[in-house]
């Protein structure tokens, strides 16, 4: 159920296409959660891999838009979960 809701938000007509590399460039390859550098060559499931974090989580009404995302490490993003920053 949760994954269906998330997929619906990410593919909604008002959702924006978020490219991880472009997000990394926008955010200076710095994690928006811990403030440390993010290595763009690392891939998931490595804990240091770059991921897209929704500042206001989708589960709390956040949208999949450039204004609501930041770059984060995989581990930081997972630790944050659906908490509101």
N, C-alpha and C positions, 0 to 999 in steps of 0.2 A: 504494500500500500504506500509506504513512505517513498519508495523508489519511483512509483508511478506518478506521485505528486511532484517529485523533484524533476522528473523527465518532462512533465507537462509545463512546468515553469521555465525550464531551460529551452524548450522548443516553442514557447508561446510566441504569438505574433509580435509582442513588444520586446522580446528577448533580443539581445545583441550578440553577435559572434565575438567570442573572446579568444584571442590567439595567445597562447602561453608565452611565446617568444616576444610578441609585441608588448604584453603585459610586463614581462621582465625588463624590457628596454624602458618602458614608461616608469617603472618603479626602481630603476637603477640596479637591478638584480640584488635588491635588499629585501629581506623578509619584513613584511608589514607587522608581524606579530612580535618577533624577538629583536629585530633590528640588525641582525647579522647578515653577512653576505650569502647569497644563494648561488651555487654552482650550476650553470645552465647545462652542463654536460652529464649530470647525474640523472638517472631515470628511476621512477617508482618501480619497486616498492622500497628503494633506499630511503631512509629517514631524512636525508638531506636533500632529496629531490625537490625541484620547484613544483608548486601546485597553485591553483587558483582558489583563493579564499574569498567567500562572500562576507563582507563586513557585517551586514545585517543578514543573518542566515536565511535561506529560503524557507526554512521551517518557521521562521518568525515574520514572514511576509516580505522578505527581501526579494529583489528582482535580479535576473541575470543580465546586468548592465555594467558597462565600464565604470560608471560612477559608484557601483556597489562592490567592486572586486579589488583585491590587492594580491600581490605575489606573497607566497609564504612557503616555508619548508613543509614537506609532507608531515613530519613529526609535529611541528607547531600547529598545523591545520587540524590534525587528528586530536591533539590535546585540547584545542579550543572547542572542537565539536560544534554544537549549535548554540554555544554561549554568545550573548550579545556583548560586544566589546565596550 
